[in-house]
């Protein structure tokens, strides 16, 4: 039999069942995270944090169960072995080692409560059995060793903390799922009158460590390289419609979805205004976009393209794809990637923002209004009743002129060689 200090040993080896495979010295000094078998279904779980706890796996009433026997710091090896042997004898005789944890007859254990919750909600879930399976898998691995055999009325916030803390930073998404599922079971218990509080609630929120928020910025170009990106897209082999989508997106500093789903009903070419409905805006508010001269030219090209096309497309869509549907954002991103342009569609809003701040004297509130950003200061918002439309028109005209020079030079430059 391999030695228990072998770092690959996380489950019991094949062959005969081990018996007293661990030693007290090994249990005190083992540092490699894993699960180490001693015998009688007893395992020492070593967490990446160095914490050690006892878990026994055995069959109770025909079902494989995981029983938590406590921390190694409180339960030495000899005591864990004694308890594991007693549990195994009781289970083989048809008893339930967890029955003593119930407060009174008729109070379900946490695991039994989970079964009842799944019986109620399972049929209504879209994924049906697969969702129930995931519940049992995650709770079985992380919650049952500590909570499974406890009466639902006896589970405390300390118990929930003991379940969540080892995985809160290491497997945060899983820990959140486990907590949400424990909370759902506790809400059922409250509704049934088994308890009057949720031990997975606010107290646990306050006690668990805060995770640092990682801000991932959208990839964007320096504003001096944006004109070159427009020139590269114009000269590419991409479809004309996709090229026009990209150029209008840059010229208006709009969001990708606002441009790709634009309709002719939103466009007032004579007044050079594009009005995006509130339902299509991230802010939930109608947004007027001033159209510079080049933006109007882009829209004229889109109209001529549609008139010359035999494709079937919704009559109102400004930029239909070859299949007559709106372009997907991934198509636009793919074009930029194929051309070696180091930005995503949304990143051109950042390029515009940097240019406006660094190279112009336009006020911050005008720039923010051009990006359709919400004014977060309540006092400031109370006075910001105007959308500063005419001032934004001057800003967008300046942006067009900034881009037009390099683009025009690129278009008229003689071919190399």
N, C-alpha and C positions, 0 to 999 in steps of 0.2 A: 504494500500500500504506500502511495506517495506520502511524503511528510507534510503535515499541515501548514508548514511555513511556505510551501510552494505558492507563489503569487498567483498561479493560474487556478488554484483550487477555490472555487466559489460555490460548488455544490458537492454533494457526496459522490465519491467515486463509484464506478461500476463494480459489480461483484457483491460479495457478502456485505451486509450492513456493518458500518463501523461501530465500534464500541469503545467509548472513552478515548476518542482519537485526539482530543485536545489536552493541553496541560495548562495549569494555572499560570505558569511563566509565559507560555505562548500567548494566552489571552491578555496578559498585562502588556506585552511588548509588541504585538502584531500592529503594523502601521499601514499595510497595504489594504485599501478598501476592498471589501468583498464579503462573502458569506461562507462561513467555515463550519463544517458539520462535525458534531461530536458523537452522535448516536441517539437512538430513540426519537429521531426527528428533531433534535435540538441543534440549533444553529447559532453561532455568534455572528451578528451583523456588525461589520466595521464600516462606519461612514467616512467619507472623505475628510470630514472635520476631525476625525479621530475618535468620535463617540462610539461606544460599543453597547449593544443591547442584545438580549436573548429573545429568540423567536422559535417556537416549536410548531412544526407542521405535522398534523396527524389527522386521521379520518375520524369524524364524529358523526354518528348517525348516517353513514354512507357518503358524507361529503368531506372533501379535503379542507381543513381549516388551518388558519395561522393564528397562534396564540402568543401574545406578548407576555414574556415572563419577567420583564424589568431590565434595568440598566445593569451592566457589568459592575459599575461602581457600587451598586447597592446589593446586587445578587451575585455572590461568588460562584465559581464553577461548580463546586460540590453541591451547593443549594439548588442551582439550576438543574443539575442532573437529577437530584432527588425529586424535584417538582415535575420534571419531564417524565420520569418513570411512573410517578403516581398518576399523572394525566393519561399516560398511555394505557395503564392497567384499567383505569376508570372507563376510557373510551372503548376498550376491547370488551368490557363487561356490559356495554350498552348505555353507559352514563354520559353525561356532558360535563367536561371539566370547567366549563364557563358558567354553569348554572348558579354557582355560589355568588357570582357577581350581581345577580339580579336583586333588586330591592324587595320585590314582592311577587307572588304568582300573578301571571297575566300581564306583567310589564315586559314588552319585547326587548330583546337585545338590539344593539345597533345594527347588527347584520340582518336580523329578522325585520327590522324597520326598513332597511334598504330594500328587501324583497317586496315589502308591501308598497313602498313608494314606486318601485318599478312596475308592479302590477297595475297601479293606478295610471301612471303616465306613459308607460311603454307603448300601448296601442295607439296613442295619439302622436307619437314621434314619427317624423318622416322616415328616418332610418330604421325604425322599428327595433328589431332584435340586435342590430349592430350597436345602437346606442346603449342598450341595456348591457351588452357585453362589455363595452368600454367602461361603463360605470363599475361593473363588478371587477374588471381587471385593475383599474386604478385604485379603487377602494380596497380591493383584496390585497394589493401589494403594499399600500402605504397606510391605510386606516385600520384595517381589520386586526393587525397584530396588537394594536393598542386599544381599539374601540370595539372590535367585533363582538366579543362576548360580554361586554358591559351592558347593563340595563340602560335603555335609552334615557332614563331619568337621571342616571348617575354620571353621564359624560360631562366633563367640565371644560372650561376654556384652557386649563392647563393640559388636559388630554389632547385637545385640538392643536395647541402649540407644539406638543411633543411630536405630533404627526407631521406638522408643516415645517417646523424650523429646520430640520436636516435637509430639506429639498427646496426651501424658499428662494435661495439665490442660485443654487446649482441647477434646479429644474423648475424655473419659476412658472412657466406656462402650465406644467403638470400640477404644481402646487396650487395654483389658482383654481384649476379644475377640481382638485380634491376638496379644497375649501368650499367651493360653490356647491358641490354635491353633498358634503357634510351638512352645510347650511340648509339645503333643501330637505334633507331627512329631518333635521331639527324643527323646521317649520311644520312639517307633517306631525311631529310629536307634539308640538304646541297645540295644533288644531285638534289633536286627539285627546288633549288634556293630560298627557304624560309629563309635561313640564311647562314652565311659563317663560323660558328664556332661550335664546339661541347662543350657545357657547362658541359658535364660529362667527360671531358678529363683531361689533365695534371694538370690544376689548382686545380681540386678536389683531385687528387692524392697527391699533395703537402699539401693540407689543412687538409685532414683527418688524424687522429692519426695513427701512426705505431703500428701494433700489434706485441707483443713479439713473437719471433719464438720459439716454443717448440720443442726441439730436443728429439725424441723418439728413444733410442738406441735399437737395436735388442737384445733380451735376449741371453746371452752367459754364458758359464761355465768358471770358473777359469781354467787356462791351466792345473793345476795339477789334475783336475777331468775328463779331456777328455779321457784318457786311460780307466777310469772306465766306461765311456759312451760307448766306443767301445765294451768293454767286455759285458756290459749289452745288447747291441744290438745283438752281436754274440750269446748270450745265450737265446735270446728271441724266441718266436714261430713265428716270422715274416718270410715271404718268403725269400729264399736265395737271390734272385735278389735284393730285397729291402735292405737287410743287406749289400750287396756288394756296392750298390749305396752310402749308408751312409759312409762306410769305405773309399771309394775312395774320396768322398767329403772332409772328414777330412784330409786324407793323402796329398791331393793336394792343400788344402785351396782354392778350386775353388768355384764358385757360384753354387747354386743348379741347375739352368737351364742348366749350362754348362755340368754338370755331367749327369743329367737325360736324356738329348738329345744327349749325346755323340754317335758318330758313329765309326764303325771299320775303316772307311776310314781316320779318324783323327789320328789313332793309328799307331805308328811305334814301335812295341814291341822290335825289334832287337836293335834299337838305344835308346830305352827307352825314347821316346818323344811322347807327345800328343800335336797335333797342332790344336787349336780351331780356326775355321774360323772367319774372321772379322765380318761377318753378325751375328754371335752368341754372340759376345762380347759386353758388355755394352759400352766399349770405342770405338767400331767400328774399332778396329785394331786387326789383327791376333795376337794370343798369344800362345807361345810355353810353354808347361808345362813339366818339367823334372819328370820322373817316377822313384820313388824309388823302391827298390826290392819288398817291400810288395805291392806296387801299381801294379807292374807287376803280382804278384801272384793273386791279386784280378781280374785282367783282364783275366788271364788264367782260373780262376774259372768261370768267366762269359762265356767264350768261351765253356768250357766243359758243363756248364749248358744248353747252347743253343743247343749244339750237342745232348744232352740227351732229349731235349724237343720236344714234338709233336705240340707245339703251332705255330700258324701262326703269323709271325711278320715280319716287314720290315727287309730285310737281313742285312742292315747296322747298325741297332740299337744295341748298346752294352748291354743295360739293359731294355729289353722289360718286361712289366708287364704281368700278366696272360692273359690279353685280347690282348696282342701283341702290346700295345701302350706304350708310355713313362709313367713312374710313374709321378703322380701329386705331386707338392710340398706339398699339404695338406696331402697326404698319408705319406710322410716322417715326417712332423710335428706331425701328429697324432701318429706315432710310438713313437716318443720321449716323447710326452705327456703321452701316455699309460704306458711308462716305468718310469715315474716320473723324466725324465731328464729335468732339468730347462733351456732349451735353444731351440732356433729355428734353422733350418738348417744353415741359414746365420750367426748365431752367432759363429759358429766354426771358421770362418775367424778372428773374433775378438780374440778368444782364441789363435789362431796361432800368431796373431800380438803381443799380450801381451807376449807370451812365447819368441818370437824372440827378443823383445826389452829388456825383463827383464833377460833372462837366457842365452843369446848368445852375441857374439861380432860381429855378422854379421852387416854390414853397413846398415843404414836406406834405402838407395836407392835400395839395394838388396832385402830387405824385401818388400818395396813398389812394386818393379817389380814382385816379387812372387805373390803379390795380384792383379796384373794387374791394379794398380792404375795409373792414368794419372799424370805426373809431371806438377804441376800448375804454377810453376815459369818459365816464358818464357826464361829467360837467362839460367837457369839450363837445361830446356828441349832442348835448342839448342845444348847442348853438350852431352845430354843423348841419343846418337844414338844407343848404344848397349843395348840388352835386358839382359845382364849380365847372360847369360844362365848357364855357367859352375859354376859360383858362386852361382846361385840359386839352382843348383843341389846339391851342398854341404849343403846348407841350408835345403833343403827338406829331405836329408838323415839324417841330425841331428834331424829333427822333427820326422822322423820315429823311430830313435833309442830312442828318448825321450818317445815316446808312447809305444814302443815295450816291454820295461821292465815290467811295471805294467800290460800290457795286458797278457804277457806270464805268470807272476805270478798268475794272476786271473784264467787263463786257466788251470794251473797245481795244484792249491790249492786244498787240500782234502775237501770233502764235510763236512759241519757242522753236528755234531751229530753222 
